[in-house]
Amino acid sequence: MVAVKCYETPAFAKPFPLVAILRNNGTMENQNYIFEIFCIDVNGQTEIKSETNLIQALCFTTKLWSSEVKDTSSNGRWTINDEKSKISVRIKSVDTTKVLTGYFEVAFNIKVESTDFEALESFRLKLLRHIKGKLSFSHIRVLSDDISTAIAQELYPQINKVESLLRRYLAKFFIQRVGLDWWETTAPKSMIDKVKIRKSDRKDEFSTLCETDVSLADFDDLGELIYKQSSGLNTPEKVTEKIAKISSLEELENFKTELKGNYTKYFKEFFRDKEFEQKWKELFKIRNKVAHHGVFYKNELDRGLELASSLSAIILDAENNIDEMTFSVEEKEAIRNATIEAIESVEVIQNQVEEDTENTNSVVGLKILGKIELPNSSSYKGYYKAITEEELLNELHLCEDARNYVGLKWFVTQYLAEKEFSIGLSYSLINILADKNKIELYDIQEGYVIKAIRLKK
């Protein structure tokens, strides 16, 4: 049997500094942990009126300690030591004579210390239940909780790591598989508006040099970009609008095919089937507790680390398979149409910006990567007009009649651009028409290789 000793201590010790946390074989080590509270009798319900009363009330209960203890009383300051659990409890009366409002007569400061993480982790709740339920202290306030701090400090780097992984994945996947306008095409309007506000509030040199859309999205919004994906349908309104326009069985079948296409299958296989949404939402709740200094329990530490590890594996697996995902023609058309809608919605704003800026150099439009490289040049003015299939085929026919061959880069970045057609949207339509076998891309040798385009014979 391990005795619990009650004895007088000359002074109320100061808290030990929080040192580095080391985790070895599932336990926390090299740390002196503190759990400190105020317990206050607001309505005069408790029978505890002195440090002596409180020390005896704590010593007499069998639920807190490893063995029975002897009743010891003193008028000094008290310490209770439990040698088996390495827990010491110090008690000090709080002076209530200088309280200005909401007067209370009895209050105590209780400070618990231990080098045993797991012992103190479980002791906290037992102590609070006893003080509140058995001793009738109506107001309890936590002053220090090194257990929760230690758990939060161990969880945060892992949560930050998985969050950074998803931000990286989103940028890589959508730029490589959707195009430069992926944010406007795939993100819900509420998310886009939220990020715009943050961009205006958080101006720094990084934000002037780099794109910051996904960097400024909230943790829960990042997850939503994954588990609400369907090609070209980034809002419920778009789904409803598309359903409302269906007027034949053929159109219904086409819509069903789109919903079951490669895009949707990819996110289903790499995310939905692995319960990404449930795990991300669960980690989101834990992350909120970390951010807002919530109380933590050891099972939350274990679960948080498990979730972070599982989500990291899911994201990395999806990232390693980005190149394996290919769009169907229907999906490319759906995404291109969604991009056109996004561009049209900001065209007025862009025109206003151009009037105020003499040298606005941008290339706007969707580019499906993997087939044709988009020229990176600041000499092209940003055009917003989306070329239609009929217009592109007609223009290509005219060029073929007038030239020996039609260079792809010249056709898009000079010929069509001079007619104020979006460069990015022209490239994406060419990709689609190539998949439909309406045009053909081929190489011309003129000392070097030139990518050319022609109508399919």
Contacts in CASP RR format, 6 or more apart in sequence:
PFRMAT RR
TARGET T0000
AUTHOR 0000-0000-0000
METHOD contacts of the structure
MODEL  1
MVAVKCYETPAFAKPFPLVAILRNNGTMENQNYIFEIFCIDVNGQTEIKS
ETNLIQALCFTTKLWSSEVKDTSSNGRWTINDEKSKISVRIKSVDTTKVL
TGYFEVAFNIKVESTDFEALESFRLKLLRHIKGKLSFSHIRVLSDDISTA
IAQELYPQINKVESLLRRYLAKFFIQRVGLDWWETTAPKSMIDKVKIRKS
DRKDEFSTLCETDVSLADFDDLGELIYKQSSGLNTPEKVTEKIAKISSLE
ELENFKTELKGNYTKYFKEFFRDKEFEQKWKELFKIRNKVAHHGVFYKNE
LDRGLELASSLSAIILDAENNIDEMTFSVEEKEAIRNATIEAIESVEVIQ
NQVEEDTENTNSVVGLKILGKIELPNSSSYKGYYKAITEEELLNELHLCE
DARNYVGLKWFVTQYLAEKEFSIGLSYSLINILADKNKIELYDIQEGYVI
KAIRLKK
1 66 0 8 1.000
1 67 0 8 1.000
2 66 0 8 1.000
2 67 0 8 1.000
2 82 0 8 1.000
2 83 0 8 1.000
2 84 0 8 1.000
3 67 0 8 1.000
3 69 0 8 1.000
3 83 0 8 1.000
4 59 0 8 1.000
4 65 0 8 1.000
4 66 0 8 1.000
4 67 0 8 1.000
4 69 0 8 1.000
4 80 0 8 1.000
4 81 0 8 1.000
4 82 0 8 1.000
4 83 0 8 1.000
5 69 0 8 1.000
5 80 0 8 1.000
5 81 0 8 1.000
5 83 0 8 1.000
6 55 0 8 1.000
6 59 0 8 1.000
6 69 0 8 1.000
6 70 0 8 1.000
6 72 0 8 1.000
6 78 0 8 1.000
6 79 0 8 1.000
6 80 0 8 1.000
7 72 0 8 1.000
7 74 0 8 1.000
7 78 0 8 1.000
7 79 0 8 1.000
7 81 0 8 1.000
8 74 0 8 1.000
8 76 0 8 1.000
8 77 0 8 1.000
8 78 0 8 1.000
8 79 0 8 1.000
9 77 0 8 1.000
9 78 0 8 1.000
9 79 0 8 1.000
9 90 0 8 1.000
10 77 0 8 1.000
11 77 0 8 1.000
12 77 0 8 1.000
12 90 0 8 1.000
12 92 0 8 1.000
12 109 0 8 1.000
12 111 0 8 1.000
13 90 0 8 1.000
13 111 0 8 1.000
15 34 0 8 1.000
15 36 0 8 1.000
15 111 0 8 1.000
15 144 0 8 1.000
16 32 0 8 1.000
16 34 0 8 1.000
16 113 0 8 1.000
18 31 0 8 1.000
18 146 0 8 1.000
18 149 0 8 1.000
18 150 0 8 1.000
19 30 0 8 1.000
19 31 0 8 1.000
19 32 0 8 1.000
20 30 0 8 1.000
21 28 0 8 1.000
21 31 0 8 1.000
21 150 0 8 1.000
21 153 0 8 1.000
21 154 0 8 1.000
22 28 0 8 1.000
22 29 0 8 1.000
22 30 0 8 1.000
22 31 0 8 1.000
23 29 0 8 1.000
23 154 0 8 1.000
27 117 0 8 1.000
27 118 0 8 1.000
28 117 0 8 1.000
28 118 0 8 1.000
28 150 0 8 1.000
29 117 0 8 1.000
31 115 0 8 1.000
31 117 0 8 1.000
31 146 0 8 1.000
31 150 0 8 1.000
32 113 0 8 1.000
32 114 0 8 1.000
32 115 0 8 1.000
33 113 0 8 1.000
33 114 0 8 1.000
33 115 0 8 1.000
33 117 0 8 1.000
33 120 0 8 1.000
33 146 0 8 1.000
33 147 0 8 1.000
33 150 0 8 1.000
34 111 0 8 1.000
34 112 0 8 1.000
34 113 0 8 1.000
34 144 0 8 1.000
34 146 0 8 1.000
35 111 0 8 1.000
35 112 0 8 1.000
35 113 0 8 1.000
35 120 0 8 1.000
35 123 0 8 1.000
35 124 0 8 1.000
35 127 0 8 1.000
35 142 0 8 1.000
35 144 0 8 1.000
35 145 0 8 1.000
35 146 0 8 1.000
35 147 0 8 1.000
36 109 0 8 1.000
36 110 0 8 1.000
36 111 0 8 1.000
36 112 0 8 1.000
36 142 0 8 1.000
36 143 0 8 1.000
36 144 0 8 1.000
36 145 0 8 1.000
37 109 0 8 1.000
37 110 0 8 1.000
37 127 0 8 1.000
37 128 0 8 1.000
37 131 0 8 1.000
37 140 0 8 1.000
37 141 0 8 1.000
37 142 0 8 1.000
37 143 0 8 1.000
38 94 0 8 1.000
38 107 0 8 1.000
38 108 0 8 1.000
38 109 0 8 1.000
38 110 0 8 1.000
38 139 0 8 1.000
38 140 0 8 1.000
38 141 0 8 1.000
38 143 0 8 1.000
39 107 0 8 1.000
39 108 0 8 1.000
39 110 0 8 1.000
39 131 0 8 1.000
39 135 0 8 1.000
39 137 0 8 1.000
39 139 0 8 1.000
39 140 0 8 1.000
40 94 0 8 1.000
40 104 0 8 1.000
40 106 0 8 1.000
40 107 0 8 1.000
40 108 0 8 1.000
40 137 0 8 1.000
40 138 0 8 1.000
40 139 0 8 1.000
40 140 0 8 1.000
40 141 0 8 1.000
41 48 0 8 1.000
41 104 0 8 1.000
41 105 0 8 1.000
41 106 0 8 1.000
41 107 0 8 1.000
41 136 0 8 1.000
41 137 0 8 1.000
41 138 0 8 1.000
41 139 0 8 1.000
42 104 0 8 1.000
42 138 0 8 1.000
42 139 0 8 1.000
43 138 0 8 1.000
44 105 0 8 1.000
44 106 0 8 1.000
45 136 0 8 1.000
45 138 0 8 1.000
46 106 0 8 1.000
46 135 0 8 1.000
46 136 0 8 1.000
46 137 0 8 1.000
47 53 0 8 1.000
47 135 0 8 1.000
47 136 0 8 1.000
48 54 0 8 1.000
48 57 0 8 1.000
48 106 0 8 1.000
48 108 0 8 1.000
48 135 0 8 1.000
48 137 0 8 1.000
49 106 0 8 1.000
50 93 0 8 1.000
51 75 0 8 1.000
51 76 0 8 1.000
51 77 0 8 1.000
51 78 0 8 1.000
51 91 0 8 1.000
51 92 0 8 1.000
51 93 0 8 1.000
51 108 0 8 1.000
52 73 0 8 1.000
52 74 0 8 1.000
52 75 0 8 1.000
52 78 0 8 1.000
54 78 0 8 1.000
54 91 0 8 1.000
54 108 0 8 1.000
54 110 0 8 1.000
54 135 0 8 1.000
55 72 0 8 1.000
55 73 0 8 1.000
55 78 0 8 1.000
55 80 0 8 1.000
55 91 0 8 1.000
56 71 0 8 1.000
56 72 0 8 1.000
56 73 0 8 1.000
57 134 0 8 1.000
57 135 0 8 1.000
58 64 0 8 1.000
58 80 0 8 1.000
58 89 0 8 1.000
58 91 0 8 1.000
58 130 0 8 1.000
59 65 0 8 1.000
59 69 0 8 1.000
59 70 0 8 1.000
59 71 0 8 1.000
59 72 0 8 1.000
59 80 0 8 1.000
60 69 0 8 1.000
60 71 0 8 1.000
61 130 0 8 1.000
61 134 0 8 1.000
62 68 0 8 1.000
63 126 0 8 1.000
63 130 0 8 1.000
64 123 0 8 1.000
64 126 0 8 1.000
64 127 0 8 1.000
64 130 0 8 1.000
65 82 0 8 1.000
66 82 0 8 1.000
66 84 0 8 1.000
66 85 0 8 1.000
67 84 0 8 1.000
69 80 0 8 1.000
77 90 0 8 1.000
77 91 0 8 1.000
77 92 0 8 1.000
78 90 0 8 1.000
78 91 0 8 1.000
79 88 0 8 1.000
79 89 0 8 1.000
79 90 0 8 1.000
79 91 0 8 1.000
80 88 0 8 1.000
80 89 0 8 1.000
80 91 0 8 1.000
81 87 0 8 1.000
81 88 0 8 1.000
82 88 0 8 1.000
85 114 0 8 1.000
85 116 0 8 1.000
85 119 0 8 1.000
85 120 0 8 1.000
85 123 0 8 1.000
86 114 0 8 1.000
86 115 0 8 1.000
86 116 0 8 1.000
86 119 0 8 1.000
87 112 0 8 1.000
87 113 0 8 1.000
87 114 0 8 1.000
87 116 0 8 1.000
87 119 0 8 1.000
87 120 0 8 1.000
87 123 0 8 1.000
88 112 0 8 1.000
88 113 0 8 1.000
88 114 0 8 1.000
89 110 0 8 1.000
89 111 0 8 1.000
89 112 0 8 1.000
90 110 0 8 1.000
90 111 0 8 1.000
90 112 0 8 1.000
90 113 0 8 1.000
91 108 0 8 1.000
91 109 0 8 1.000
91 110 0 8 1.000
92 108 0 8 1.000
92 109 0 8 1.000
92 111 0 8 1.000
93 107 0 8 1.000
93 108 0 8 1.000
93 109 0 8 1.000
94 107 0 8 1.000
94 108 0 8 1.000
94 109 0 8 1.000
96 103 0 8 1.000
96 104 0 8 1.000
96 105 0 8 1.000
96 106 0 8 1.000
96 107 0 8 1.000
104 139 0 8 1.000
109 143 0 8 1.000
110 127 0 8 1.000
110 131 0 8 1.000
111 144 0 8 1.000
112 120 0 8 1.000
112 123 0 8 1.000
112 124 0 8 1.000
112 127 0 8 1.000
113 120 0 8 1.000
114 120 0 8 1.000
114 123 0 8 1.000
117 147 0 8 1.000
117 150 0 8 1.000
117 298 0 8 1.000
118 298 0 8 1.000
120 147 0 8 1.000
121 147 0 8 1.000
121 297 0 8 1.000
121 298 0 8 1.000
124 145 0 8 1.000
124 147 0 8 1.000
128 140 0 8 1.000
131 137 0 8 1.000
131 140 0 8 1.000
132 138 0 8 1.000
132 140 0 8 1.000
142 295 0 8 1.000
145 295 0 8 1.000
147 296 0 8 1.000
148 293 0 8 1.000
148 294 0 8 1.000
148 295 0 8 1.000
148 296 0 8 1.000
151 296 0 8 1.000
151 297 0 8 1.000
151 298 0 8 1.000
151 300 0 8 1.000
151 301 0 8 1.000
152 289 0 8 1.000
152 290 0 8 1.000
152 293 0 8 1.000
152 294 0 8 1.000
152 296 0 8 1.000
154 301 0 8 1.000
154 305 0 8 1.000
155 286 0 8 1.000
155 290 0 8 1.000
155 296 0 8 1.000
155 301 0 8 1.000
155 304 0 8 1.000
155 305 0 8 1.000
155 308 0 8 1.000
156 290 0 8 1.000
158 304 0 8 1.000
158 305 0 8 1.000
158 308 0 8 1.000
158 309 0 8 1.000
159 283 0 8 1.000
159 286 0 8 1.000
159 287 0 8 1.000
159 290 0 8 1.000
159 304 0 8 1.000
159 308 0 8 1.000
161 308 0 8 1.000
161 312 0 8 1.000
162 283 0 8 1.000
162 308 0 8 1.000
162 311 0 8 1.000
162 312 0 8 1.000
162 315 0 8 1.000
163 219 0 8 1.000
163 222 0 8 1.000
163 287 0 8 1.000
165 311 0 8 1.000
165 312 0 8 1.000
165 315 0 8 1.000
165 316 0 8 1.000
165 319 0 8 1.000
166 222 0 8 1.000
166 223 0 8 1.000
166 226 0 8 1.000
166 311 0 8 1.000
166 315 0 8 1.000
167 214 0 8 1.000
167 215 0 8 1.000
167 217 0 8 1.000
167 222 0 8 1.000
168 319 0 8 1.000
169 315 0 8 1.000
169 318 0 8 1.000
169 319 0 8 1.000
170 214 0 8 1.000
170 222 0 8 1.000
170 225 0 8 1.000
170 226 0 8 1.000
171 214 0 8 1.000
172 319 0 8 1.000
172 322 0 8 1.000
173 318 0 8 1.000
173 319 0 8 1.000
173 322 0 8 1.000
174 182 0 8 1.000
174 183 0 8 1.000
174 186 0 8 1.000
175 182 0 8 1.000
175 369 0 8 1.000
176 322 0 8 1.000
176 369 0 8 1.000
176 370 0 8 1.000
177 322 0 8 1.000
177 325 0 8 1.000
177 327 0 8 1.000
177 368 0 8 1.000
177 369 0 8 1.000
178 185 0 8 1.000
178 186 0 8 1.000
178 335 0 8 1.000
178 366 0 8 1.000
178 368 0 8 1.000
179 185 0 8 1.000
179 365 0 8 1.000
179 366 0 8 1.000
179 367 0 8 1.000
179 368 0 8 1.000
179 369 0 8 1.000
180 363 0 8 1.000
180 364 0 8 1.000
180 365 0 8 1.000
180 366 0 8 1.000
180 367 0 8 1.000
180 374 0 8 1.000
180 424 0 8 1.000
181 339 0 8 1.000
181 342 0 8 1.000
181 343 0 8 1.000
181 364 0 8 1.000
181 365 0 8 1.000
181 366 0 8 1.000
183 192 0 8 1.000
183 213 0 8 1.000
183 214 0 8 1.000
184 192 0 8 1.000
184 339 0 8 1.000
184 342 0 8 1.000
184 343 0 8 1.000
184 345 0 8 1.000
184 346 0 8 1.000
185 232 0 8 1.000
185 234 0 8 1.000
185 335 0 8 1.000
185 338 0 8 1.000
185 339 0 8 1.000
185 342 0 8 1.000
185 366 0 8 1.000
186 225 0 8 1.000
186 229 0 8 1.000
186 232 0 8 1.000
186 234 0 8 1.000
187 195 0 8 1.000
187 213 0 8 1.000
187 217 0 8 1.000
187 225 0 8 1.000
187 234 0 8 1.000
188 224 0 8 1.000
188 228 0 8 1.000
188 234 0 8 1.000
188 235 0 8 1.000
189 235 0 8 1.000
191 217 0 8 1.000
191 221 0 8 1.000
191 224 0 8 1.000
191 225 0 8 1.000
194 217 0 8 1.000
194 218 0 8 1.000
194 221 0 8 1.000
195 212 0 8 1.000
195 213 0 8 1.000
195 216 0 8 1.000
195 217 0 8 1.000
198 216 0 8 1.000
199 207 0 8 1.000
199 212 0 8 1.000
199 216 0 8 1.000
202 216 0 8 1.000
206 212 0 8 1.000
214 222 0 8 1.000
214 225 0 8 1.000
217 225 0 8 1.000
219 284 0 8 1.000
219 287 0 8 1.000
220 280 0 8 1.000
220 281 0 8 1.000
220 284 0 8 1.000
223 276 0 8 1.000
223 277 0 8 1.000
223 280 0 8 1.000
226 267 0 8 1.000
226 271 0 8 1.000
226 276 0 8 1.000
226 277 0 8 1.000
226 280 0 8 1.000
227 267 0 8 1.000
227 271 0 8 1.000
227 272 0 8 1.000
227 276 0 8 1.000
227 277 0 8 1.000
227 280 0 8 1.000
228 234 0 8 1.000
229 263 0 8 1.000
229 264 0 8 1.000
229 267 0 8 1.000
230 239 0 8 1.000
230 258 0 8 1.000
230 259 0 8 1.000
230 263 0 8 1.000
230 264 0 8 1.000
231 258 0 8 1.000
231 261 0 8 1.000
231 263 0 8 1.000
231 264 0 8 1.000
231 327 0 8 1.000
231 331 0 8 1.000
231 334 0 8 1.000
231 335 0 8 1.000
231 338 0 8 1.000
232 238 0 8 1.000
232 334 0 8 1.000
232 335 0 8 1.000
232 337 0 8 1.000
232 338 0 8 1.000
233 239 0 8 1.000
233 242 0 8 1.000
233 334 0 8 1.000
233 338 0 8 1.000
234 338 0 8 1.000
238 338 0 8 1.000
242 255 0 8 1.000
243 255 0 8 1.000
245 251 0 8 1.000
246 252 0 8 1.000
246 255 0 8 1.000
254 330 0 8 1.000
257 330 0 8 1.000
258 330 0 8 1.000
258 331 0 8 1.000
258 334 0 8 1.000
261 328 0 8 1.000
261 330 0 8 1.000
261 331 0 8 1.000
262 325 0 8 1.000
262 326 0 8 1.000
262 327 0 8 1.000
262 328 0 8 1.000
262 331 0 8 1.000
263 325 0 8 1.000
263 327 0 8 1.000
263 328 0 8 1.000
263 331 0 8 1.000
266 321 0 8 1.000
266 325 0 8 1.000
270 314 0 8 1.000
270 317 0 8 1.000
270 318 0 8 1.000
270 321 0 8 1.000
271 277 0 8 1.000
271 314 0 8 1.000
271 318 0 8 1.000
274 314 0 8 1.000
276 311 0 8 1.000
276 314 0 8 1.000
279 307 0 8 1.000
279 310 0 8 1.000
279 311 0 8 1.000
279 314 0 8 1.000
280 311 0 8 1.000
282 303 0 8 1.000
282 307 0 8 1.000
283 304 0 8 1.000
283 307 0 8 1.000
283 308 0 8 1.000
283 311 0 8 1.000
286 300 0 8 1.000
286 303 0 8 1.000
286 304 0 8 1.000
286 307 0 8 1.000
289 295 0 8 1.000
289 296 0 8 1.000
289 300 0 8 1.000
327 335 0 8 1.000
327 368 0 8 1.000
329 432 0 8 1.000
329 435 0 8 1.000
329 436 0 8 1.000
332 368 0 8 1.000
332 428 0 8 1.000
332 431 0 8 1.000
332 432 0 8 1.000
332 435 0 8 1.000
333 432 0 8 1.000
335 366 0 8 1.000
335 368 0 8 1.000
336 366 0 8 1.000
336 425 0 8 1.000
336 428 0 8 1.000
336 429 0 8 1.000
336 432 0 8 1.000
339 365 0 8 1.000
339 366 0 8 1.000
339 425 0 8 1.000
339 428 0 8 1.000
340 386 0 8 1.000
340 425 0 8 1.000
343 364 0 8 1.000
343 365 0 8 1.000
343 384 0 8 1.000
343 386 0 8 1.000
343 422 0 8 1.000
343 425 0 8 1.000
344 384 0 8 1.000
347 384 0 8 1.000
350 364 0 8 1.000
350 384 0 8 1.000
353 360 0 8 1.000
354 360 0 8 1.000
360 381 0 8 1.000
360 382 0 8 1.000
361 378 0 8 1.000
361 379 0 8 1.000
361 380 0 8 1.000
361 381 0 8 1.000
361 382 0 8 1.000
362 382 0 8 1.000
363 374 0 8 1.000
363 375 0 8 1.000
363 377 0 8 1.000
363 380 0 8 1.000
363 382 0 8 1.000
363 423 0 8 1.000
363 424 0 8 1.000
364 382 0 8 1.000
364 383 0 8 1.000
364 384 0 8 1.000
364 422 0 8 1.000
364 423 0 8 1.000
364 424 0 8 1.000
365 422 0 8 1.000
365 423 0 8 1.000
365 424 0 8 1.000
365 425 0 8 1.000
365 428 0 8 1.000
366 424 0 8 1.000
366 425 0 8 1.000
366 428 0 8 1.000
367 374 0 8 1.000
367 424 0 8 1.000
367 427 0 8 1.000
367 428 0 8 1.000
368 427 0 8 1.000
368 428 0 8 1.000
368 431 0 8 1.000
368 432 0 8 1.000
371 431 0 8 1.000
371 434 0 8 1.000
371 441 0 8 1.000
372 408 0 8 1.000
372 427 0 8 1.000
372 430 0 8 1.000
372 431 0 8 1.000
372 441 0 8 1.000
372 451 0 8 1.000
374 423 0 8 1.000
374 424 0 8 1.000
374 427 0 8 1.000
375 409 0 8 1.000
375 413 0 8 1.000
375 423 0 8 1.000
377 413 0 8 1.000
380 413 0 8 1.000
380 417 0 8 1.000
380 423 0 8 1.000
381 417 0 8 1.000
382 422 0 8 1.000
382 423 0 8 1.000
383 417 0 8 1.000
383 420 0 8 1.000
383 421 0 8 1.000
383 422 0 8 1.000
383 423 0 8 1.000
384 422 0 8 1.000
385 420 0 8 1.000
385 421 0 8 1.000
385 422 0 8 1.000
386 421 0 8 1.000
386 422 0 8 1.000
386 425 0 8 1.000
387 395 0 8 1.000
387 416 0 8 1.000
387 421 0 8 1.000
387 422 0 8 1.000
387 425 0 8 1.000
387 426 0 8 1.000
387 429 0 8 1.000
389 429 0 8 1.000
389 433 0 8 1.000
389 438 0 8 1.000
391 421 0 8 1.000
392 416 0 8 1.000
392 426 0 8 1.000
392 429 0 8 1.000
392 430 0 8 1.000
392 433 0 8 1.000
393 433 0 8 1.000
393 438 0 8 1.000
393 439 0 8 1.000
393 455 0 8 1.000
395 411 0 8 1.000
395 415 0 8 1.000
395 416 0 8 1.000
395 419 0 8 1.000
396 406 0 8 1.000
396 411 0 8 1.000
396 439 0 8 1.000
396 453 0 8 1.000
396 454 0 8 1.000
396 455 0 8 1.000
397 455 0 8 1.000
399 406 0 8 1.000
399 411 0 8 1.000
399 415 0 8 1.000
400 406 0 8 1.000
400 454 0 8 1.000
400 455 0 8 1.000
405 444 0 8 1.000
405 450 0 8 1.000
405 452 0 8 1.000
405 454 0 8 1.000
406 452 0 8 1.000
406 453 0 8 1.000
406 454 0 8 1.000
407 444 0 8 1.000
407 450 0 8 1.000
407 451 0 8 1.000
407 452 0 8 1.000
407 453 0 8 1.000
408 430 0 8 1.000
408 441 0 8 1.000
408 451 0 8 1.000
408 452 0 8 1.000
408 453 0 8 1.000
409 451 0 8 1.000
411 453 0 8 1.000
412 423 0 8 1.000
412 424 0 8 1.000
412 426 0 8 1.000
412 427 0 8 1.000
412 430 0 8 1.000
413 423 0 8 1.000
416 423 0 8 1.000
416 426 0 8 1.000
417 423 0 8 1.000
417 426 0 8 1.000
430 439 0 8 1.000
430 441 0 8 1.000
430 453 0 8 1.000
433 439 0 8 1.000
434 440 0 8 1.000
434 441 0 8 1.000
437 456 0 8 1.000
438 455 0 8 1.000
438 456 0 8 1.000
439 453 0 8 1.000
439 454 0 8 1.000
439 455 0 8 1.000
439 456 0 8 1.000
440 453 0 8 1.000
440 454 0 8 1.000
440 455 0 8 1.000
440 456 0 8 1.000
441 451 0 8 1.000
441 452 0 8 1.000
441 453 0 8 1.000
442 451 0 8 1.000
442 452 0 8 1.000
442 453 0 8 1.000
442 454 0 8 1.000
443 449 0 8 1.000
443 450 0 8 1.000
443 451 0 8 1.000
443 452 0 8 1.000
444 450 0 8 1.000
444 451 0 8 1.000
444 452 0 8 1.000
END
